[in-house]
Structure formats: C-alpha cells, structure tokens
Amino acid sequence: MQEENLVYRGKSKDVYQIAAGAYAGKYRMVFTDRATGYLEHGKPVFDPGYDTVVGEIPGKGAIACRFATHFFKLLNEKGIPSHYIDTVGDNEMIVEPAIPLSMPAESPELPGAEPLLNLEFTWRNNATGSFWRRYPFVKPGRNLHKVVEIWTKGDQDILITMEAVEATGAMTKAEIARSVEIVQNIAGVVSGEFAAHGLHVIDGKFELGRLKYGDGEIVIIDEISPDVLRVCKGYVPDTEGNCTVFKECAVTNFADGKRKIKNRNQVPASDFINIFL
C-alpha cells in the first residue's frame, strides 16, 4: 500500500485510492486500532461519543471491519444505499469513491475563511451525551424518536442547523430531507439488530456523501462500527418509549459552568461487538 495513495486519514480509519487491478479507481478503507475517548486521572477511557483519539486498542480495526461488513451487507439486503463493495482483508474493505457532503470557502482570500470539509449526521433514540448537555431541562433517557442533527466534522465538531445548511447552499432542501430519511432508516435497522440481542442503541452518528460516479446519489459512507454507536443494557421503556431507569443509570455533574453526563449501563464496545461477528 503506497502512502502517496492516501486520500484521507481520520480518527479511526485511513482511505487509499487503488491504482491498479480489479478495483482500480475504487477506494481501500483501512480500519485502524486508533480509538477515541477522554482522559480520566491520566488514563484513557474509550468512548465513541468523543472525538479525540486517546490511544489504540489492539485488534480493534479488524473487529470494526467485520462489524461494519455485517451491517453494510444488511443495508444492501434492505435496499438502503451505501458505498460498500466488498471486504478483502481482516481490516480492509473496498468502497465506491464518494464525495463527502462539503462546500469550498466562497471567499478563500479572506483571513479566517475555510471550507466546509464534510457533514456528519447524529441520530438519537434517547437524550444523553451532548444532547442532554445542550438541553438539560430534558430528562435523561427521554425518547427522541431518532431525531437527526447535522454537525460539521473536523478537529472540533459544531452543530449546524438544517436551515443554515440550505441557506448557505451546502445542500438543497430535498437533499436534506432525503439525508434525514436515509439516516433514520439506517438507525431503525441498527436499533432493531441490537434489540434482537437484548441491547439498546442510545445514539449514533453516520457520514453521508455523493457517489463520485453516476448520478451523484447520496449514500451512507465511512462506516457503521462500534466507533459510531453508543449502546446500553437494561433499557426499560414506558409506553412513550422514555427510559424508566434513568435515575439508576444517568450520572450528572455541574461544575465550573460545565455539565457532564455518564451512563452506568452503557456497554463497552468490546462487550457487544462479538454478537455480530
């Protein structure tokens, strides 16, 4: 694999363009052992809800690749579009080239101007994490009915409204509606798979893009892996779908003007990935 063919290096994956062979022109996506999370008392705590790489988990890339393969094949069976083509190694898959939903800077000559690199779609079954921190008047565990949010993706993720995405020309109103539909459909499939194994998906994040060739269809790109899902056990919903055991699960804190929330029943990725492998 030639380093000069590197197209993109992310927090958990590297993407290379294939120069020759049966898949020439396609992309090779390599799942790495890099993992995100936060530091607590100087030690890394791995959590996919965070965006900072805090270390590596040996073998994580291969496991994430097998996990993603399971779900991409499942989406294909259900007619939900993605960039997936094939899995060719323990931690490598072949995908269609796609252009992340992005936009160049309209006035790049101005100091501070920068392009919109790509957008990320967060969906939430229940209120926790950054959602609860932004809306602390909501009970943790409240059913959010797969609400979809759009975020810029980069060194620091920033929430951006759908109206702003349309007004700036990054996406049309129809494209936004189609993207939300795709994300919610995938969220339903993923949530159903976990529910069949007695687990509950709290929230997740997907990246969408336009296929580079053909009609530029918007599809899910990047991955579906433990890196992009938060899962819990012991979920007990009421008739409205709100979690009734949130007081035993949610641990909140407010200090120095900052809110924090953790979930006691959140399942480490290492405890749920094997059921799909």
C-alpha positions as CSV (number, residue, x, y, z in Angstrom):
1,M,0.0,0.0,0.0
2,Q,1.6,3.3,-1.1
3,E,1.4,6.2,1.3
4,E,1.2,8.6,-1.7
5,N,-2.2,7.0,-2.5
6,L,-3.6,8.1,0.8
7,V,-6.8,10.0,0.3
8,Y,-7.9,10.6,3.9
9,R,-6.7,9.9,7.4
10,G,-9.4,10.0,10.0
11,K,-9.6,9.3,13.7
12,S,-10.1,5.6,13.2
13,K,-9.6,4.8,9.5
14,D,-7.3,5.5,6.6
15,V,-8.6,5.6,3.0
16,Y,-6.4,4.9,-0.1
17,Q,-7.1,5.1,-3.8
18,I,-6.5,1.9,-5.6
19,A,-4.2,2.4,-8.6
20,A,-4.4,-0.9,-10.4
21,G,-6.1,-4.3,-10.5
22,A,-9.7,-5.4,-10.5
23,Y,-10.7,-2.5,-8.2
24,A,-8.7,0.3,-9.9
25,G,-10.2,3.6,-9.2
26,K,-12.1,2.4,-6.1
27,Y,-11.0,3.2,-2.6
28,R,-9.5,0.9,0.0
29,M,-10.7,1.7,3.5
30,V,-8.4,0.5,6.3
31,F,-9.8,0.2,9.8
32,T,-7.1,1.1,12.4
33,D,-6.7,0.3,16.1
34,R,-6.9,4.1,16.9
35,A,-9.7,4.8,19.4
36,T,-11.5,7.9,20.7
37,G,-12.4,8.8,24.2
38,Y,-11.3,11.0,27.1
39,L,-8.6,11.0,29.8
40,E,-9.6,10.4,33.4
41,H,-6.9,10.6,36.1
42,G,-4.4,10.4,33.3
43,K,-5.7,7.2,31.9
44,P,-7.6,6.8,28.6
45,V,-11.3,6.0,28.8
46,F,-12.5,4.8,25.4
47,D,-15.9,6.2,24.4
48,P,-17.2,6.6,20.8
49,G,-19.2,9.6,21.9
50,Y,-16.0,11.6,22.0
51,D,-13.9,12.9,19.1
52,T,-10.3,12.8,20.5
53,V,-8.0,9.9,19.8
54,V,-6.7,8.8,23.2
55,G,-4.9,5.6,22.3
56,E,-5.1,2.3,20.5
57,I,-6.9,-1.0,21.2
58,P,-5.0,-4.0,19.7
59,G,-7.2,-5.8,17.2
60,K,-9.9,-3.1,17.2
61,G,-9.6,-2.4,13.5
62,A,-10.2,-5.9,12.4
63,I,-13.2,-6.3,14.7
64,A,-14.7,-2.9,13.5
65,C,-14.2,-4.1,9.9
66,R,-16.1,-7.3,10.4
67,F,-18.8,-5.4,12.3
68,A,-19.2,-2.8,9.5
69,T,-19.3,-5.6,6.9
70,H,-22.2,-7.2,8.7
71,F,-24.3,-4.0,8.7
72,F,-23.3,-2.9,5.2
73,K,-24.5,-6.2,3.8
74,L,-27.7,-6.0,5.8
75,L,-28.4,-2.5,4.5
76,N,-27.8,-3.8,0.9
77,E,-30.4,-6.5,1.5
78,K,-32.9,-3.9,2.6
79,G,-32.2,-1.6,-0.3
80,I,-30.5,1.2,1.6
81,P,-27.7,2.7,-0.5
82,S,-24.1,2.8,0.7
83,H,-20.6,3.0,-0.8
84,Y,-19.8,-0.6,0.2
85,I,-18.4,-3.0,-2.4
86,D,-16.5,-5.8,-0.7
87,T,-14.4,-6.8,2.3
88,V,-10.9,-8.0,1.2
89,G,-9.0,-8.4,4.4
90,D,-9.2,-8.6,8.2
91,N,-9.4,-4.8,8.4
92,E,-9.8,-3.6,4.9
93,M,-12.9,-3.1,2.6
94,I,-13.4,-1.8,-0.9
95,V,-15.8,1.1,-1.3
96,E,-17.0,3.3,-4.1
97,P,-15.4,6.7,-4.3
98,A,-17.7,9.3,-2.8
99,I,-17.5,13.0,-2.1
100,P,-18.4,13.9,1.4
101,L,-21.1,16.5,1.8
102,S,-18.9,19.5,1.8
103,M,-18.5,23.0,0.3
104,P,-15.5,25.1,-0.6
105,A,-14.9,28.5,1.0
106,E,-16.7,31.2,-1.1
107,S,-14.1,33.8,-0.2
108,P,-10.9,31.8,0.5
109,E,-8.8,35.0,0.3
110,L,-10.2,36.3,3.5
111,P,-8.4,35.6,6.8
112,G,-10.3,33.0,8.7
113,A,-12.2,31.7,5.8
114,E,-12.2,27.9,5.4
115,P,-14.2,25.3,3.6
116,L,-16.9,23.0,5.0
117,L,-15.0,19.8,4.9
118,N,-17.9,17.4,5.5
119,L,-21.1,16.9,7.4
120,E,-21.9,14.3,10.0
121,F,-25.4,13.2,10.9
122,T,-26.1,12.3,14.5
123,W,-29.3,10.4,15.4
124,R,-30.6,9.9,18.9
125,N,-33.0,7.4,20.3
126,N,-32.7,8.8,23.8
127,A,-31.5,12.0,25.4
128,T,-27.9,11.8,26.8
129,G,-24.4,13.0,25.9
130,S,-24.1,16.4,24.2
131,F,-27.9,16.5,23.6
132,W,-28.6,16.5,27.3
133,R,-25.8,19.0,28.0
134,R,-27.4,21.4,25.5
135,Y,-31.0,20.7,26.6
136,P,-30.6,19.9,30.4
137,F,-34.3,20.6,31.0
138,V,-35.0,17.2,29.3
139,K,-34.9,14.0,31.4
140,P,-32.0,11.7,30.5
141,G,-33.3,8.8,28.6
142,R,-36.3,10.7,27.1
143,N,-37.4,9.1,23.7
144,L,-36.2,11.4,20.9
145,H,-37.7,9.3,18.1
146,K,-34.5,9.1,16.2
147,V,-34.1,12.9,16.0
148,V,-31.4,13.8,13.4
149,E,-28.8,16.6,13.9
150,I,-26.2,17.9,11.4
151,W,-22.7,18.6,12.6
152,T,-19.6,19.9,10.9
153,K,-16.8,17.3,11.2
154,G,-13.3,18.3,12.0
155,D,-11.0,19.0,14.9
156,Q,-14.0,20.4,16.7
157,D,-17.5,19.3,15.7
158,I,-20.0,22.1,15.5
159,L,-23.8,21.8,15.5
160,I,-25.3,23.4,12.4
161,T,-29.0,23.9,11.7
162,M,-30.7,22.4,8.7
163,E,-32.0,25.8,7.7
164,A,-28.4,27.1,7.6
165,V,-27.2,24.1,5.6
166,E,-29.9,25.0,3.0
167,A,-29.4,28.8,3.2
168,T,-25.6,28.5,2.6
169,G,-26.1,26.3,-0.4
170,A,-24.3,23.3,1.1
171,M,-27.4,21.1,0.4
172,T,-30.8,21.6,-1.1
173,K,-34.0,21.2,1.0
174,A,-34.7,18.0,-0.9
175,E,-31.2,16.6,-0.3
176,I,-31.6,17.4,3.4
177,A,-34.9,15.6,3.6
178,R,-33.5,12.6,1.7
179,S,-30.5,12.5,4.0
180,V,-32.6,12.5,7.2
181,E,-34.7,9.7,5.7
182,I,-31.6,7.6,5.0
183,V,-30.2,8.2,8.4
184,Q,-33.4,7.3,10.2
185,N,-33.9,4.2,8.1
186,I,-30.4,3.0,9.0
187,A,-31.0,3.9,12.6
188,G,-34.1,1.7,12.6
189,V,-32.2,-1.2,11.1
190,V,-29.3,-0.9,13.5
191,S,-31.5,-0.4,16.5
192,G,-33.6,-3.5,15.5
193,E,-30.5,-5.7,15.2
194,F,-29.3,-4.7,18.7
195,A,-32.8,-5.1,20.2
196,A,-32.9,-8.7,18.9
197,H,-29.9,-9.4,21.1
198,G,-31.3,-7.7,24.2
199,L,-29.4,-4.4,23.8
200,H,-30.5,-0.9,23.1
201,V,-28.8,1.7,20.9
202,I,-28.8,5.1,22.6
203,D,-27.5,7.1,19.7
204,G,-25.1,7.0,16.7
205,K,-23.5,9.1,14.0
206,F,-23.2,8.5,10.3
207,E,-21.5,10.2,7.5
208,L,-23.1,10.7,4.1
209,G,-21.7,11.6,0.7
210,R,-22.4,11.8,-3.0
211,L,-21.1,8.9,-5.1
212,K,-18.4,10.2,-7.4
213,Y,-19.6,8.4,-10.5
214,G,-23.1,8.0,-11.8
215,D,-25.8,10.4,-10.8
216,G,-24.2,11.5,-7.5
217,E,-26.6,9.7,-5.3
218,I,-26.4,10.5,-1.6
219,V,-25.5,7.3,0.3
220,I,-24.0,6.4,3.7
221,I,-20.2,6.4,3.5
222,D,-17.4,5.9,6.1
223,E,-18.5,3.2,8.5
224,I,-21.0,1.6,10.7
225,S,-18.9,0.3,13.6
226,P,-18.6,0.4,17.4
227,D,-16.8,3.7,16.9
228,V,-20.1,5.4,15.9
229,L,-22.6,3.8,18.3
230,R,-23.5,4.1,22.0
231,V,-25.3,1.0,23.3
232,C,-26.7,0.2,26.7
233,K,-28.2,-2.7,28.6
234,G,-31.2,-2.8,31.0
235,Y,-33.3,-0.3,28.9
236,V,-36.8,-0.3,30.4
237,P,-39.1,2.0,28.3
238,D,-42.5,3.3,29.3
239,T,-45.4,3.5,26.9
240,E,-43.9,6.6,25.3
241,G,-40.5,5.0,24.9
242,N,-38.8,7.0,27.7
243,C,-36.3,5.1,29.7
244,T,-37.8,4.5,33.2
245,V,-34.5,3.5,34.9
246,F,-32.6,6.7,34.0
247,K,-32.1,7.6,37.7
248,E,-30.2,4.4,38.3
249,C,-28.2,4.8,35.1
250,A,-27.5,8.5,34.4
251,V,-24.8,10.2,36.5
252,T,-24.7,14.0,36.0
253,N,-22.5,16.8,37.3
254,F,-22.4,20.5,37.0
255,A,-19.2,22.4,38.0
256,D,-17.4,25.5,36.7
257,G,-20.3,26.2,34.3
258,K,-20.0,22.8,32.6
259,R,-22.4,19.9,32.6
260,K,-21.4,16.3,32.4
261,I,-23.4,13.1,32.0
262,K,-22.3,9.5,32.0
263,N,-24.4,6.3,31.7
264,R,-23.7,3.4,34.1
265,N,-25.4,1.0,31.8
266,Q,-23.5,1.9,28.7
267,V,-21.9,-1.2,27.2
268,P,-18.3,-1.1,26.2
269,A,-17.8,-1.9,22.5
270,S,-15.8,-5.0,23.5
271,D,-18.9,-6.4,25.2
272,F,-21.3,-6.1,22.2
273,I,-19.3,-6.4,19.0
274,N,-18.9,-10.2,19.1
275,I,-22.7,-10.9,18.7
276,F,-22.4,-9.7,15.1
277,L,-19.2,-11.3,14.1
